[in-house]
Amino acid sequence: MTKTTFSKIIAGTMTWGIWGKNLDKNQMIDLMNSCLESGISTFDHADIYGAYTTETAFGNAFSESKIDRQKIQLISKCGIQHKNKNRSQNIVGHYEYSKSYIIWSVEQSLQNLQTDYLDLLLLHRPSPLMQADEIKEAVEKLKTEGKILDFGVSNFTPSQTDLIQTKTKINYNQIEFSITHLDPMLDGSLDHMQTNQITPMCWSPLGTVFRKDDEQSQRIKKLATALSLKYNVADDVILLAWILKHPAGILPVCGTSDKTRIANLMQATTFEMELQDWFALWIASTGNPVP
């Protein structure tokens, strides 16, 4: 089975609802259309976003938008069980990956998003108690019924990924990766994904550069500003282009709900950063020359 194709930059919806901008229906419709006009056709969800409310808000907007379902891709995640008014049965926060729960959660997401299928289901975070056999049975049933087209994980280590892959193929792993969070590039995670034909997605792709004013951020911003003049793009576009140059084929998940910024971010897909500029940014991040 061929892997699903997603846009080179993915729209993250975590802050579209009550966990962030709290967009109303018309604002969500407007933002969806802006994404599509910019070439972003993939929308990343998780059942837990907005304390289990954002999928429903998005689904209501999507239904009214009249956007062709075949022109977009919907990703969602399951497995995190928080205690709140929408999950009153939860006494304590935990992870759940039983066959019945995965199936139930996907069916809830389909209902909330007002769609017949997810283009991709991700297990949100690894659980010490997850059983590969149960996960396989759930995934196979959901695929057979056409409720999910593809399957992957999120925040899984290579060994955790291998455990699940003893039973069912993983095609995607959504991880934290950025110019200020280099671990996956250095601890073997991205190497493992390339070896196993797993496409990485990355959340928080701009890292802490624009959130912290420490020495690392200052070094990166200074160089990114200089490179933005060279490539004639904004400094945040430079940081996405740095990610896109990696041979693993990483797909950044960008959480902005600013329409102008969304359009600008896609500029990162229109050029390739030169080799020495890429290493210069790495050096700016670590504060040390390449050994």
C-alpha positions, 0 to 999 in steps of 0.5 A, spaced: 500 500 500 502 506 498 503 512 503 498 517 503 501 524 500 501 530 505 502 537 504 510 539 505 507 544 511 502 541 515 497 546 519 497 544 526 490 545 529 491 545 536 491 552 538 485 554 533 480 552 539 479 554 546 487 552 547 488 558 543 485 563 539 478 560 540 476 561 533 469 561 531 466 557 525 467 563 520 474 564 522 475 557 522 472 556 515 476 562 512 483 559 515 482 553 512 481 556 505 487 560 506 491 554 508 488 551 501 490 557 497 497 557 500 498 550 498 497 547 505 492 541 504 493 537 511 490 539 517 493 536 524 488 534 530 488 530 536 482 528 540 485 531 546 486 538 543 481 543 546 480 538 552 476 534 547 473 540 543 477 542 537 475 537 533 468 538 533 469 545 532 473 544 526 468 539 523 462 544 524 466 549 520 469 544 515 461 541 514 459 548 512 465 550 508 463 546 502 471 544 501 471 538 497 474 532 502 478 529 497 482 536 497 484 535 504 488 530 508 486 530 516 490 527 521 488 525 528 491 522 534 489 518 540 491 515 546 492 520 551 486 520 557 486 526 561 481 528 567 476 533 565 469 534 564 469 531 557 472 525 560 469 525 567 470 517 567 478 518 568 480 518 575 487 520 573 491 522 567 493 516 563 494 513 556 490 507 553 491 503 547 486 497 547 483 495 541 476 497 543 479 504 545 483 505 539 477 503 535 472 508 539 476 514 539 477 514 531 470 513 531 469 519 535 474 523 531 470 521 525 464 523 528 467 530 531 470 532 524 464 530 520 468 525 515 468 518 513 475 517 514 482 519 517 488 520 512 492 518 518 491 516 525 497 517 530 498 514 537 499 520 540 504 518 546 507 511 547 505 507 553 509 502 557 503 498 557 501 498 550 501 491 546 503 491 539 498 485 538 492 489 540 494 495 536 495 491 530 488 488 530 485 495 531 489 498 526 487 492 521 480 493 522 480 500 521 483 500 515 479 494 512 473 498 514 476 504 510 476 509 517 483 510 516 488 510 510 494 510 514 497 509 520 503 512 525 505 514 531 507 520 535 513 522 540 515 514 539 523 512 540 526 507 535 525 502 540 518 503 541 517 504 534 520 497 533 516 494 538 509 496 534 513 494 527 513 487 530 506 487 528 504 492 523 507 497 519 508 504 521 509 510 516 509 516 520 512 518 526 511 526 529 516 528 533 519 534 536 524 537 532 527 544 531 533 548 530 533 548 538 531 541 539 536 537 535 536 531 539 532 526 534 538 528 529 543 526 534 540 520 538 539 516 532 531 517 531 531 520 524 536 515 522 532 510 524 526 513 520 530 513 514 532 506 515 525 504 516 522 508 511 518 512 516 516 519 514 518 524 520 513 530 522 515 535 527 511 539 532 514 546 534 518 546 528 520 553 530 523 551 537 524 556 542 527 561 538 522 566 538 519 565 545 526 565 549 531 571 549 537 567 551 544 566 548 542 561 543 536 564 540 540 571 540 545 567 536 540 563 531 536 570 530 542 574 528 544 569 523 537 567 521 536 575 519 542 575 515 540 569 511 533 572 510 536 578 506 540 573 502 534 568 500 529 574 501 524 570 506 522 572 513 527 569 518 522 564 521 521 561 513 529 560 514 528 556 520 523 551 516 528 551 510 533 548 515 528 543 517 526 541 510 533 540 507 534 534 512 534 528 508 529 524 512 524 528 508 521 532 515 514 535 514 513 541 519 507 542 523 506 549 524 501 551 529 500 559 527 493 561 525 495 567 522 493 567 515 499 572 512 504 568 516 501 561 513 502 564 506 509 566 508 511 559 511 510 556 504 516 559 501 520 555 505 518 549 500 520 554 494 528 554 495 533 549 498 538 552 503 545 552 501 550 547 505 554 551 509 548 556 511 545 549 514 551 548 518 552 555 520 545 555 523 547 548 526 553 552 529 549 558 531 544 553 535 550 549 539 554 555 540 560 550 538 564 549 531 563 542 527 568 537 530 
